Amino acid sequence: MPSIKPSHVLLSALLSLALGGCGDRNDKAVLFSPEGGHPSDWVSTHKASAKANVASCDECHGKNYDGGISKVSCMSQSAVSGFTCHATSPAANLNGCVSCHGGLPSGPFGTLAPNRKAAHTKHTALPGIGCGTCHFKAGYGTPGHAMADAAGGIRKATVALPADFDVNPASGTFGYNADGTCSNVSCHGGKVTPAWTGSINIVANDNNLCLKCHEQGTAAGVPQYNSFYSGVFSPNGITNLHAFHVVDQGANCTDCHNIGTLTDYQQHFGGLTTKTFTIPGNTIGGAPTKIGSYTLSTKTCSNVVCHSFNAQWIK
């Protein structure tokens, strides 16, 4: 009978301990088996187990979740079974979308899926807007989430919005296009948006930039809820003051609307879920506009550079 060297006994014992560490405790919760590893759908289903006891993960993946004895990092920048995992430590960001899709407070901050920044920060900074606004019903546990494509890459994100952001029905239905643009969404005035990697520079004094979201329209809500139709200016028989000032007189939007307010996300983009403007008069007047002040109660301007009489705006 061949002899067994002490070193072999020690190695066998260490292997048993290692497998026990990855196997015994997790086996009881049916999370891991030393023969087969985690269940085949583990990437899509492990969230509940991790939330219940995230410490059970560090036994194999290391205290910092960077690999441990398993040599598989929970924060891998290369695909594991078709998935790039947590962008930041799951211990630091255990709950919510930011656990895999970037860190707090604004979500994705990197350049690779599933942590691509693009226009995420611009949108999540808006009042009342979160991940679920644009990825409506696309969270953990849905068929469109945590799924690799046939080539092992990251599948395109599910983009859909709740009914609060529906456009005027005559314009069509929401669509997320192959070029990364959105169409028929009310917060962009029903217009086709820039690509997700693009931007709109609202700082510039350029009517064309405003028209990327705000069309003139002919009546309240036509063609969209944020059209800049402003009513009838009865004394001159003019049916639309925006048409009179912008189209006929060649004024810029920021001659009347304060660029300082327009670049304040909380004010300019407040109330995106409503179907009406949220007190647009709050954006009128004050330096550097051509209007000294605007009174909401009477809808009148004073100290107007371009004419000496007070113009009444009737919504």
Backbone bond lengths (Angstrom), bond angles and torsions (degrees), N, CA, C in turn:
res aa  C-N    CA-C-N  psi(-1)  N-CA   C-N-CA  omega(-1)  CA-C   N-CA-C  phi
1 M - - - 1.476 - - 1.527 108.31 -
2 P 1.296 118.39 127.26 1.461 120.05 -176.50 1.520 111.35 -68.77
3 S 1.316 115.53 147.21 1.467 119.99 -179.95 1.526 109.85 -81.82
4 I 1.306 114.52 153.93 1.465 121.08 177.84 1.504 108.75 -107.99
5 K 1.321 116.93 120.02 1.449 121.07 -178.69 1.533 110.82 -69.92
6 P 1.339 115.95 144.65 1.481 119.35 178.79 1.522 112.65 -55.74
7 S 1.353 116.62 -35.53 1.472 119.35 -179.10 1.514 111.24 -64.23
8 H 1.355 115.89 -34.50 1.466 119.25 178.41 1.523 111.18 -69.01
9 V 1.338 114.96 -37.45 1.467 119.29 178.18 1.535 110.08 -62.78
10 L 1.347 115.11 -43.62 1.459 120.01 179.75 1.520 111.48 -63.57
11 L 1.350 115.54 -42.56 1.469 119.54 179.55 1.510 110.86 -63.22
12 S 1.336 115.69 -41.86 1.463 120.32 179.46 1.515 110.98 -62.65
13 A 1.346 115.39 -40.55 1.466 119.19 179.87 1.516 111.56 -65.79
14 L 1.351 115.57 -41.11 1.469 119.41 179.06 1.518 111.82 -63.90
15 L 1.329 115.69 -41.65 1.465 119.32 178.00 1.516 111.15 -62.55
16 S 1.352 115.57 -40.23 1.465 119.46 179.19 1.515 110.65 -63.17
17 L 1.355 115.09 -41.33 1.457 118.32 178.84 1.524 111.37 -65.04
18 A 1.330 115.83 -41.99 1.467 120.00 -179.10 1.507 111.31 -63.02
19 L 1.344 115.25 -45.71 1.460 118.98 179.34 1.515 110.75 -67.65
20 G 1.328 115.64 -34.02 1.457 118.83 177.31 1.508 110.49 -64.17
21 G 1.330 115.20 -40.30 1.463 119.25 179.54 1.501 111.29 -62.80
22 C 1.332 117.60 -40.81 1.460 120.15 -179.42 1.513 111.18 -86.35
23 G 1.334 117.23 -17.23 1.450 119.07 -171.49 1.503 115.27 -109.37
24 D 1.358 117.40 -56.46 1.450 119.18 -168.81 1.519 113.22 -58.40
25 R 1.363 115.50 -52.65 1.461 117.70 -176.05 1.516 110.70 -65.06
26 N 1.308 117.33 -43.14 1.450 119.80 -178.04 1.515 112.61 -75.01
27 D 1.359 116.22 -28.82 1.461 118.64 177.72 1.516 111.34 -58.80
28 K 1.335 115.83 -36.07 1.456 118.99 -177.06 1.522 110.70 -63.52
29 A 1.304 116.29 -27.94 1.469 120.27 177.64 1.526 110.90 -99.99
30 V 1.329 116.09 9.53 1.461 123.53 -179.32 1.528 110.25 53.86
31 L 1.335 115.88 46.62 1.452 120.67 -179.66 1.522 112.22 -103.81
32 F 1.345 116.03 -27.06 1.455 118.88 -172.23 1.519 109.94 -155.83
33 S 1.315 115.44 141.24 1.462 119.87 170.67 1.508 107.71 -129.87
34 P 1.345 117.41 138.46 1.460 119.22 -178.08 1.519 112.90 -61.70
35 E 1.328 117.20 -24.49 1.459 119.70 179.25 1.528 112.32 -79.13
36 G 1.307 116.37 -43.82 1.457 118.90 -173.02 1.510 115.60 -112.29
37 G 1.372 117.68 -3.70 1.455 120.14 -177.57 1.516 110.87 73.35
38 H 1.313 115.79 -152.24 1.461 119.91 177.00 1.525 110.08 -73.47
39 P 1.341 117.15 160.40 1.471 119.79 175.29 1.532 110.75 -57.42
40 S 1.312 116.72 157.37 1.468 121.37 -173.52 1.526 113.08 -62.32
41 D 1.329 117.47 -27.62 1.467 120.40 -178.80 1.527 111.79 -101.25
42 W 1.330 116.77 24.90 1.464 120.95 -171.82 1.523 113.01 -60.66
43 V 1.326 118.26 -38.70 1.463 120.16 -179.05 1.524 110.97 -58.13
44 S 1.306 116.16 -38.30 1.461 120.33 -176.84 1.528 112.96 -84.47
45 T 1.342 117.43 -15.06 1.466 118.52 -171.98 1.526 114.42 -121.49
46 H 1.324 118.69 -1.67 1.461 119.28 -170.88 1.520 114.46 -79.13
47 K 1.315 118.23 -9.99 1.459 120.75 -173.38 1.528 112.57 -58.68
48 A 1.333 117.15 -46.20 1.458 120.06 -177.14 1.524 111.15 -62.63
49 S 1.328 116.81 -40.60 1.462 120.34 179.78 1.518 110.87 -67.14
50 A 1.325 117.12 -40.37 1.461 120.88 179.65 1.526 110.61 -65.42
51 K 1.329 116.65 -41.64 1.459 119.82 179.86 1.520 111.15 -65.96
52 A 1.335 116.10 -34.96 1.458 120.03 -179.34 1.526 111.72 -70.23
53 N 1.334 116.44 -35.80 1.464 119.56 -177.88 1.519 109.22 -160.48
54 V 1.330 116.36 79.24 1.456 119.87 -177.30 1.518 111.90 -65.44
55 A 1.341 117.34 -22.67 1.464 120.42 178.79 1.524 111.79 -63.59
56 S 1.328 117.06 -23.36 1.463 119.17 179.74 1.523 111.20 -68.64
57 C 1.334 116.51 -18.42 1.466 119.72 179.82 1.525 111.82 -79.55
58 D 1.344 116.12 -33.97 1.468 117.96 -173.10 1.516 113.17 -72.46
59 E 1.343 118.36 -14.75 1.460 119.94 179.26 1.528 110.97 -62.00
60 C 1.324 115.92 -36.01 1.460 119.89 -179.95 1.530 112.60 -105.07
61 H 1.334 116.08 -32.54 1.471 119.52 -174.82 1.520 113.08 -96.50
62 G 1.330 117.75 -0.26 1.451 121.05 176.27 1.510 113.23 93.70
63 K 1.323 115.72 154.05 1.463 120.94 -178.87 1.519 112.31 -59.95
64 N 1.321 116.07 -31.25 1.466 120.53 179.05 1.523 111.98 -98.25
65 Y 1.326 116.45 5.22 1.473 122.87 -179.95 1.524 112.46 59.77
66 D 1.323 115.61 29.39 1.465 119.50 -178.68 1.526 113.12 -102.49
67 G 1.322 117.73 13.03 1.462 120.54 174.99 1.501 114.44 141.05
68 G 1.342 116.62 -53.39 1.451 120.57 -179.68 1.513 112.78 55.38
69 I 1.335 116.99 -150.56 1.465 120.23 -178.68 1.525 112.15 -72.60
70 S 1.338 116.19 -17.10 1.470 118.82 178.66 1.521 112.13 -77.75
71 K 1.356 115.69 -20.43 1.471 121.81 -176.22 1.526 112.62 61.93
72 V 1.332 116.68 22.97 1.468 121.93 177.09 1.518 108.16 -122.75
73 S 1.311 116.77 111.18 1.447 121.08 -178.20 1.517 111.35 -78.84
74 C 1.328 115.28 139.06 1.469 119.76 174.45 1.527 110.88 -75.30
75 M 1.319 116.51 -9.58 1.458 121.59 -178.86 1.519 110.26 -118.94
76 S 1.315 115.69 38.42 1.452 121.55 -175.64 1.516 111.55 -65.81
77 Q 1.332 117.95 132.48 1.458 122.34 174.66 1.523 111.21 -89.10
78 S 1.329 115.93 -6.52 1.465 120.13 173.09 1.518 107.54 -112.44
79 A 1.295 115.92 154.87 1.463 120.74 -172.24 1.523 111.96 -65.72
80 V 1.322 116.09 136.91 1.454 123.94 171.94 1.523 106.41 -117.33
81 S 1.323 116.81 114.19 1.466 121.82 -175.98 1.528 111.12 53.84
82 G 1.320 115.60 35.44 1.460 119.50 177.46 1.507 114.35 91.96
83 F 1.336 118.46 1.01 1.453 120.71 -175.52 1.522 111.51 -126.08
84 T 1.313 116.32 138.84 1.455 121.87 165.98 1.519 105.98 -93.34
85 C 1.315 116.64 125.19 1.462 120.08 -167.22 1.524 112.93 -88.04
86 H 1.335 116.10 -153.88 1.463 122.44 -174.45 1.520 112.94 -48.77
87 A 1.330 116.19 133.40 1.460 120.72 177.40 1.519 110.80 -75.98
88 T 1.318 116.18 -30.19 1.462 122.09 177.55 1.520 108.24 -130.73
89 S 1.318 117.20 172.44 1.460 120.78 -177.81 1.522 111.23 -58.25
90 P 1.331 118.15 127.23 1.465 119.67 177.51 1.520 112.75 -64.93
91 A 1.337 116.94 -20.32 1.464 119.24 176.21 1.520 110.37 -71.69
92 A 1.349 116.96 -37.45 1.462 121.27 -179.97 1.518 111.38 -76.42
93 N 1.333 117.05 -34.08 1.472 122.24 -179.03 1.518 108.23 -131.20
94 L 1.322 115.45 77.75 1.457 120.15 -174.29 1.522 112.69 -82.17
95 N 1.322 116.55 -30.36 1.460 120.29 -173.63 1.521 112.69 -107.78
96 G 1.302 115.42 150.83 1.460 120.71 172.53 1.517 114.27 79.62
97 C 1.309 114.35 -179.62 1.462 122.02 -175.16 1.523 112.71 -64.09
98 V 1.359 117.01 -31.08 1.456 119.49 -174.72 1.519 112.78 -67.07
99 S 1.326 118.03 -13.38 1.455 119.48 178.83 1.521 111.37 -61.10
100 C 1.322 116.72 -39.00 1.466 120.97 178.56 1.522 112.43 -108.44
101 H 1.304 116.63 -22.93 1.466 120.46 -172.23 1.519 113.06 -112.38
102 G 1.318 116.87 45.90 1.453 119.38 175.84 1.508 112.80 99.32
103 G 1.318 115.98 171.20 1.448 121.73 -174.73 1.506 113.48 -98.41
104 L 1.329 114.39 169.34 1.448 120.91 178.07 1.527 109.76 -69.54
105 P 1.353 120.06 154.98 1.463 123.29 4.05 1.521 114.89 -95.70
106 S 1.331 118.16 -9.61 1.457 118.44 -167.16 1.522 114.82 -110.70
107 G 1.323 117.53 2.81 1.454 118.33 176.88 1.512 113.42 92.51
108 P 1.324 117.91 -144.63 1.472 121.96 -173.07 1.522 113.64 -51.69
109 F 1.331 115.63 136.92 1.458 119.80 -177.83 1.524 112.54 -135.12
110 G 1.337 117.86 -0.91 1.453 120.87 -174.57 1.520 113.53 -103.58
111 T 1.331 114.94 -159.22 1.467 120.71 -177.17 1.519 112.98 -119.44
112 L 1.341 117.85 -8.96 1.456 121.36 -177.76 1.519 110.49 -114.72
113 A 1.326 117.08 144.93 1.460 121.38 175.34 1.525 108.86 -64.89
114 P 1.338 118.32 142.06 1.468 126.37 5.80 1.527 113.14 -97.01
115 N 1.319 116.50 34.69 1.455 121.11 -175.07 1.532 111.18 -127.63
116 R 1.331 116.61 40.22 1.458 120.34 179.89 1.529 110.02 -83.16
117 K 1.319 115.72 127.64 1.465 120.47 -177.38 1.517 111.34 -71.51
118 A 1.338 117.07 -60.79 1.469 122.38 -176.31 1.529 109.32 44.29
119 A 1.340 117.92 -125.98 1.475 120.65 -176.35 1.526 112.71 -97.96
120 H 1.334 117.99 15.99 1.463 119.77 -178.73 1.523 112.09 -58.25
121 T 1.336 117.32 -47.84 1.458 120.32 -175.63 1.525 111.43 -60.98
122 K 1.329 116.84 -39.74 1.468 120.69 179.33 1.523 110.64 -61.09
123 H 1.320 116.47 -38.06 1.460 119.78 -176.65 1.524 112.95 -81.82
124 T 1.320 117.69 -42.38 1.461 119.25 -177.52 1.525 112.09 -72.25
125 A 1.341 117.68 -12.30 1.465 120.89 175.47 1.524 111.69 -80.37
126 L 1.317 117.62 -11.69 1.455 121.28 -177.80 1.522 110.53 -77.33
127 P 1.326 117.69 145.39 1.466 120.37 -179.46 1.523 111.95 -63.86
128 G 1.329 115.58 128.92 1.461 120.55 176.39 1.507 115.40 80.15
129 I 1.343 117.87 5.33 1.461 120.75 -178.29 1.524 109.40 -107.37
130 G 1.318 116.30 130.08 1.458 121.62 177.86 1.511 110.36 -136.41
131 C 1.315 116.07 -174.36 1.468 120.15 -178.66 1.525 111.46 -57.13
132 G 1.344 115.67 -40.98 1.458 119.96 -176.52 1.510 114.59 -70.48
133 T 1.347 117.55 -10.39 1.464 119.81 179.13 1.523 110.82 -67.61
134 C 1.320 116.67 -47.45 1.463 120.53 -177.96 1.526 112.73 -96.76
135 H 1.330 116.27 -21.07 1.466 120.47 176.84 1.525 108.17 -109.69
136 F 1.315 114.74 55.78 1.464 122.19 -173.75 1.527 110.53 -63.81
137 K 1.335 115.71 126.73 1.470 122.88 -179.70 1.526 112.09 55.98
138 A 1.335 116.26 34.04 1.463 119.64 -179.86 1.519 111.07 -118.58
139 G 1.331 116.56 18.06 1.451 120.46 -175.70 1.510 113.54 -77.22
140 Y 1.336 114.90 -172.98 1.459 122.40 -177.47 1.522 110.81 -52.86
141 G 1.300 116.37 136.74 1.454 122.08 176.01 1.508 114.53 94.59
142 T 1.333 117.74 -5.84 1.457 119.68 177.58 1.526 109.50 -92.19
143 P 1.334 117.72 156.80 1.469 120.40 -177.14 1.518 114.12 -59.79
144 G 1.347 117.69 -25.69 1.456 120.23 -176.95 1.510 114.47 -90.15
145 H 1.344 116.74 7.63 1.461 119.10 -174.73 1.517 111.11 -113.86
146 A 1.344 115.72 144.25 1.473 122.09 178.06 1.518 111.37 54.62
147 M 1.305 116.53 47.00 1.461 121.26 -179.85 1.522 109.60 -123.02
148 A 1.331 115.74 128.37 1.460 119.69 175.40 1.521 109.71 -85.53
149 D 1.337 116.40 153.67 1.455 118.98 175.81 1.533 109.74 -82.84
150 A 1.302 116.39 178.47 1.461 120.72 -174.54 1.523 112.69 -62.09
151 A 1.326 117.01 -27.03 1.454 120.74 -178.91 1.532 112.37 -88.70
152 G 1.344 116.95 1.86 1.452 120.46 -179.85 1.510 114.13 87.49
153 G 1.330 118.17 8.70 1.453 121.57 179.57 1.515 111.84 -93.84
154 I 1.321 115.36 -177.12 1.461 120.57 -179.70 1.520 109.76 -83.75
155 R 1.303 116.33 128.47 1.460 119.90 178.20 1.521 110.31 -71.27
156 K 1.309 115.88 153.07 1.461 121.78 177.20 1.531 109.47 -61.06
157 A 1.316 116.05 137.66 1.461 120.86 -177.68 1.525 111.05 -63.27
158 T 1.317 115.47 147.23 1.451 120.90 174.17 1.523 108.98 -78.47
159 V 1.315 117.77 118.08 1.470 122.22 -178.34 1.527 108.57 -117.09
160 A 1.316 115.88 117.65 1.460 122.30 177.42 1.517 107.53 -156.12
161 L 1.319 117.10 149.07 1.463 121.56 -177.12 1.523 110.93 -120.31
162 P 1.345 117.47 150.38 1.465 120.26 176.64 1.521 111.41 -69.44
163 A 1.319 115.35 169.09 1.469 121.35 -174.69 1.518 113.32 -62.05
164 D 1.346 117.76 -20.93 1.465 120.31 179.11 1.522 112.08 -57.57
165 F 1.332 116.90 -23.19 1.455 120.96 -175.47 1.531 112.52 -106.09
166 D 1.327 116.34 16.33 1.462 119.97 177.11 1.525 110.31 -65.55
167 V 1.308 115.74 143.41 1.458 120.61 175.75 1.508 109.80 -83.78
168 N 1.322 115.32 176.41 1.448 120.01 169.89 1.531 107.34 -52.27
169 P 1.339 119.34 123.43 1.462 120.89 -173.09 1.525 114.90 -53.83
170 A 1.329 117.02 -26.14 1.466 119.29 -178.70 1.531 111.88 -66.86
171 S 1.335 116.92 -16.25 1.459 120.00 -176.14 1.520 113.84 -86.93
172 G 1.321 117.15 -13.73 1.458 119.65 -178.76 1.512 111.66 115.14
173 T 1.315 116.86 -167.85 1.450 122.13 -177.63 1.525 110.81 -113.58
174 F 1.317 114.56 159.06 1.462 120.77 -177.22 1.519 111.04 -59.83
175 G 1.340 115.06 142.90 1.449 120.04 175.69 1.515 111.46 -145.20
176 Y 1.332 116.21 140.95 1.461 121.72 172.99 1.512 106.56 -108.40
177 N 1.326 116.60 116.60 1.455 121.67 -166.75 1.530 112.80 -94.00
178 A 1.325 114.79 163.63 1.459 121.29 -176.38 1.526 112.84 -61.49
179 D 1.335 117.44 -26.32 1.462 120.40 -178.97 1.531 112.65 -88.27
180 G 1.346 117.07 10.30 1.462 120.12 177.69 1.508 114.34 83.50
181 T 1.320 117.94 13.86 1.462 121.61 177.36 1.519 109.97 -101.51
182 C 1.329 115.94 159.07 1.465 122.00 173.31 1.519 108.46 -111.77
183 S 1.297 116.13 149.70 1.462 120.19 176.88 1.521 109.37 -133.17
184 N 1.331 115.18 152.23 1.459 122.31 177.34 1.526 112.56 57.25
185 V 1.317 115.79 54.75 1.460 121.01 173.11 1.531 107.18 -126.02
186 S 1.324 117.14 134.24 1.463 121.07 -168.81 1.523 113.24 -64.44
187 C 1.337 118.33 -34.55 1.471 118.87 -175.93 1.517 112.60 -70.11
188 H 1.319 117.96 -11.74 1.464 121.72 171.68 1.528 110.19 -111.52
189 G 1.327 115.43 21.67 1.450 119.67 175.34 1.512 114.52 66.26
190 G 1.332 116.96 22.11 1.452 120.07 -179.28 1.517 113.69 76.99
191 K 1.321 116.87 -2.30 1.462 120.58 -179.09 1.529 109.74 -81.86
192 V 1.321 116.78 156.86 1.454 120.80 174.10 1.527 107.76 -68.73
193 T 1.303 116.87 128.05 1.460 121.75 -175.09 1.525 111.05 -79.67
194 P 1.331 117.70 166.61 1.465 118.75 168.32 1.522 109.08 -62.23
195 A 1.314 117.54 163.07 1.464 120.49 174.49 1.517 108.97 -59.83
196 W 1.324 116.71 155.87 1.450 122.22 -176.41 1.531 112.06 -57.59
197 T 1.307 116.65 -24.97 1.464 120.58 178.02 1.533 112.04 -92.09
198 G 1.345 117.40 1.01 1.459 121.50 -179.06 1.515 111.63 -97.18
199 S 1.335 116.39 -164.43 1.456 120.53 -178.80 1.523 110.49 -160.91
200 I 1.323 115.58 165.74 1.459 122.93 171.61 1.523 106.91 -119.43
201 N 1.308 117.00 121.71 1.460 121.39 -177.81 1.522 109.85 -89.88
202 I 1.328 117.25 91.61 1.467 120.25 -175.91 1.519 112.40 -77.48
203 V 1.325 117.91 -1.95 1.464 120.29 179.12 1.525 111.16 -75.03
204 A 1.315 116.36 -33.01 1.463 120.37 -175.18 1.530 111.38 -65.52
205 N 1.335 116.62 145.30 1.458 123.02 179.21 1.530 108.02 -87.05
206 D 1.321 115.61 78.06 1.462 120.07 -170.71 1.525 108.64 -144.94
207 N 1.336 116.16 114.15 1.466 119.78 179.29 1.522 112.33 -56.45
208 N 1.333 116.83 -33.83 1.458 119.66 -177.80 1.520 112.35 -62.22
209 L 1.330 116.56 -29.59 1.460 119.72 177.74 1.522 110.42 -70.09
210 C 1.334 116.75 -41.56 1.466 120.28 177.73 1.528 110.48 -62.97
211 L 1.336 115.15 -36.77 1.461 120.13 -177.91 1.526 112.58 -71.66
212 K 1.320 117.47 -7.20 1.460 119.67 174.85 1.523 110.64 -67.76
213 C 1.332 116.78 -22.19 1.466 120.58 177.28 1.529 113.01 -125.14
214 H 1.337 117.34 -28.42 1.468 121.55 -174.05 1.530 110.45 -111.98
215 E 1.331 116.53 108.59 1.454 119.60 173.69 1.530 109.26 -89.88
216 Q 1.325 115.17 157.47 1.458 118.76 -177.45 1.522 112.06 -64.09
217 G 1.295 117.86 -51.55 1.458 120.44 -179.77 1.514 113.15 76.62
218 T 1.321 115.33 173.19 1.467 121.44 -179.64 1.513 112.52 -126.25
219 A 1.318 117.02 -10.42 1.461 122.40 179.02 1.523 108.00 -161.45
220 A 1.335 115.93 164.39 1.455 119.48 -178.46 1.524 110.83 -56.63
221 G 1.330 117.04 125.21 1.452 121.06 179.15 1.506 114.77 83.42
222 V 1.337 117.49 4.29 1.465 120.49 -179.41 1.520 108.85 -121.84
223 P 1.341 119.71 125.26 1.451 125.14 0.36 1.522 114.22 -81.21
224 Q 1.344 117.74 -14.59 1.452 120.33 -179.92 1.518 110.66 -135.38
225 Y 1.329 115.21 169.45 1.460 120.80 -178.20 1.527 112.33 -65.24
226 N 1.313 118.31 -25.21 1.462 120.12 -179.64 1.525 112.30 -105.49
227 S 1.324 117.07 20.22 1.459 119.84 173.48 1.525 108.45 -63.23
228 F 1.329 117.78 148.83 1.460 117.40 -173.63 1.519 113.09 -93.37
229 Y 1.327 117.02 34.64 1.457 121.64 169.60 1.522 108.99 -61.63
230 S 1.320 117.50 132.60 1.464 119.42 -174.20 1.518 114.14 -128.32
231 G 1.311 118.11 12.57 1.450 119.14 175.19 1.509 113.97 99.29
232 V 1.325 116.40 -165.82 1.460 123.08 -174.31 1.522 110.63 -105.31
233 F 1.325 115.75 131.22 1.463 121.19 175.02 1.529 106.14 -97.48
234 S 1.313 116.04 86.38 1.462 122.25 -168.71 1.523 115.98 -56.50
235 P 1.333 120.54 -42.62 1.481 118.85 -174.91 1.525 113.83 -55.11
236 N 1.319 117.80 -33.90 1.462 119.65 -179.23 1.528 112.68 -105.79
237 G 1.327 116.47 2.25 1.457 119.77 -179.84 1.520 112.81 68.36
238 I 1.304 116.92 19.73 1.466 120.80 179.80 1.524 108.19 -89.03
239 T 1.303 116.45 130.81 1.461 119.81 -172.59 1.512 113.96 -85.33
240 N 1.332 117.69 -14.33 1.452 118.47 -177.55 1.521 109.60 -151.13
241 L 1.328 116.51 116.85 1.455 120.00 -176.08 1.516 113.10 -70.93
242 H 1.309 117.84 -28.00 1.463 118.85 175.07 1.526 109.78 -66.39
243 A 1.321 115.68 -41.09 1.464 118.41 178.15 1.533 109.94 -62.00
244 F 1.328 115.99 -41.41 1.460 120.53 -178.36 1.533 111.57 -65.21
245 H 1.329 116.58 -46.50 1.461 120.16 -175.82 1.526 112.79 -78.82
246 V 1.326 116.69 -46.46 1.465 120.46 -173.12 1.524 112.02 -84.12
247 V 1.332 116.35 -46.67 1.458 119.64 -175.75 1.526 111.47 -82.15
248 D 1.340 116.17 -51.95 1.464 119.53 -174.80 1.534 112.75 -77.22
249 Q 1.316 117.87 -40.84 1.460 121.32 -174.21 1.531 113.66 -99.86
250 G 1.316 117.36 -7.78 1.457 120.55 176.06 1.514 115.54 72.82
251 A 1.338 117.23 24.36 1.462 120.12 178.60 1.527 110.41 -74.68
252 N 1.316 115.71 150.85 1.463 120.81 172.37 1.520 109.78 -86.78
253 C 1.311 116.46 152.02 1.464 120.22 179.13 1.523 110.92 -56.51
254 T 1.332 116.15 -38.52 1.466 119.99 -176.68 1.526 113.07 -81.71
255 D 1.341 118.06 2.98 1.457 119.58 169.10 1.528 109.40 -69.14
256 C 1.331 115.93 -28.51 1.466 120.73 -178.89 1.531 112.21 -113.37
257 H 1.341 116.45 -38.04 1.460 121.08 -178.26 1.525 109.69 -93.91
258 N 1.309 115.41 127.07 1.461 121.91 -171.96 1.521 111.70 -72.53
259 I 1.329 116.73 120.33 1.454 121.32 -177.54 1.524 111.30 -64.09
260 G 1.335 116.54 -28.21 1.467 119.36 176.93 1.514 111.80 -64.20
261 T 1.341 116.41 -37.95 1.455 120.76 177.62 1.523 110.85 -74.91
262 L 1.323 115.93 -39.06 1.463 119.86 -177.80 1.525 111.79 -64.76
263 T 1.315 117.80 -28.11 1.461 120.38 179.20 1.527 112.06 -90.70
264 D 1.334 116.52 3.66 1.462 121.42 172.83 1.531 107.18 -91.75
265 Y 1.311 116.48 105.40 1.463 120.54 -174.20 1.525 112.80 -56.37
266 Q 1.338 116.91 -38.08 1.455 119.28 -176.91 1.522 111.77 -63.80
267 Q 1.340 117.05 -32.34 1.468 120.30 -178.79 1.526 111.89 -89.78
268 H 1.323 117.10 -49.80 1.459 120.44 -175.30 1.522 111.66 -65.46
269 F 1.315 116.18 -39.80 1.468 119.31 -174.02 1.516 112.75 -109.45
270 G 1.322 116.59 19.69 1.453 119.14 175.69 1.525 110.44 -71.59
271 G 1.321 116.50 148.23 1.462 120.57 176.01 1.513 114.74 69.79
272 L 1.324 117.94 34.56 1.469 119.53 -178.69 1.527 113.00 -66.04
273 T 1.328 116.66 -20.09 1.463 118.94 -178.97 1.521 112.49 -85.62
274 T 1.339 117.55 -2.57 1.461 119.65 178.92 1.532 109.97 -91.43
275 K 1.307 115.56 166.24 1.461 120.86 -179.58 1.524 111.86 -103.03
276 T 1.307 117.20 14.93 1.463 121.16 178.08 1.529 108.94 -136.12
277 F 1.324 116.03 162.86 1.455 119.97 172.10 1.528 109.24 -62.98
278 T 1.307 117.00 147.65 1.457 120.33 176.18 1.527 108.66 -102.12
279 I 1.337 115.16 86.67 1.467 124.65 179.18 1.527 111.57 49.75
280 P 1.327 118.10 69.02 1.460 120.13 179.41 1.518 112.95 -60.54
281 G 1.357 116.69 -21.62 1.451 119.36 178.72 1.516 112.98 -60.46
282 N 1.327 117.54 -21.65 1.467 120.75 178.67 1.523 112.11 -66.02
283 T 1.309 116.66 -16.85 1.470 119.60 -178.66 1.523 112.47 -95.70
284 I 1.341 117.93 -1.51 1.466 121.49 -173.34 1.525 111.32 -95.36
285 G 1.319 114.88 138.08 1.459 120.99 170.55 1.517 115.50 88.08
286 G 1.331 113.64 168.65 1.458 120.91 -178.93 1.515 111.42 86.14
287 A 1.337 116.25 155.53 1.465 120.61 179.46 1.535 109.83 -59.57
288 P 1.342 117.48 137.84 1.474 128.50 10.55 1.528 113.16 -101.36
289 T 1.337 119.44 26.53 1.466 120.45 179.66 1.525 110.61 -74.60
290 K 1.332 116.44 175.54 1.464 121.96 178.27 1.526 111.60 -92.16
291 I 1.346 115.18 9.41 1.457 121.06 179.92 1.524 108.37 -115.78
292 G 1.328 116.21 125.97 1.458 119.20 179.59 1.510 112.19 -65.02
293 S 1.334 115.66 -47.38 1.463 120.06 179.41 1.522 109.43 -158.91
294 Y 1.331 114.83 161.98 1.458 121.35 179.72 1.513 107.53 -134.39
295 T 1.351 116.27 131.20 1.457 121.34 -178.85 1.523 109.42 -103.04
296 L 1.337 115.80 116.28 1.464 120.44 -176.44 1.523 112.50 -63.72
297 S 1.340 117.35 -41.61 1.461 120.29 -174.02 1.523 112.43 -63.93
298 T 1.324 117.12 -37.02 1.467 120.74 -178.64 1.518 112.97 -103.73
299 K 1.360 115.39 -6.93 1.466 121.32 -178.71 1.532 111.19 55.08
300 T 1.314 115.94 44.94 1.462 120.70 -179.94 1.528 111.29 -123.28
301 C 1.345 114.75 149.96 1.456 121.91 176.49 1.525 109.12 -102.32
302 S 1.312 116.60 152.33 1.467 120.28 174.80 1.524 109.07 -137.51
303 N 1.344 115.03 156.05 1.461 121.76 -177.91 1.539 110.90 54.69
304 V 1.336 113.33 52.32 1.463 119.68 -177.49 1.526 109.32 -89.87
305 V 1.298 118.00 124.50 1.458 123.14 -176.44 1.517 111.88 -64.41
306 C 1.351 117.10 -42.49 1.466 120.21 -170.25 1.522 113.56 -79.83
307 H 1.329 120.56 -14.42 1.467 121.84 171.38 1.521 108.46 -157.51
308 S 1.314 115.62 157.05 1.458 120.21 -170.11 1.521 113.50 -90.49
309 F 1.354 117.32 -16.27 1.464 117.86 -178.48 1.521 109.01 -94.16
310 N 1.335 115.81 159.88 1.460 121.30 179.55 1.526 109.39 -82.03
311 A 1.306 115.21 122.49 1.465 120.53 -179.70 1.530 109.68 -91.43
312 Q 1.323 116.81 130.77 1.454 120.39 179.51 1.529 109.68 -97.16
313 W 1.321 115.55 129.92 1.484 121.89 177.48 1.520 106.63 -107.60
314 I 1.300 115.75 122.39 1.467 120.45 -178.22 1.523 108.62 -110.86
315 K 1.315 116.51 114.70 1.471 119.49 -178.60 1.519 110.28 -78.20
